[in-house]
């Protein structure tokens, strides 16, 4: 039915938009924000670039996940 195709396309577009917005907010606020805080703390005289903030933020959260897994494994053994 053409109505099914239209409704499916519309819902798919809305879903893609919502996911795009949520991922954008998550990446901008959580990852880049954390990277900015870390870089400004370590180098207060320089303004960090967006790329540097993203890389440092990803490294920070990756290290935090790895540390959490290692702590959990040591507590369970």
Secondary structure as GFF3:
##gff-version 3
##sequence-region A 1 77
A	DSSP	alpha_helix	2	25	.	.	.	ID=ss1
A	DSSP	pi_helix	26	32	.	.	.	ID=ss2
A	DSSP	alpha_helix	33	42	.	.	.	ID=ss3
A	DSSP	alpha_helix	50	76	.	.	.	ID=ss4
###
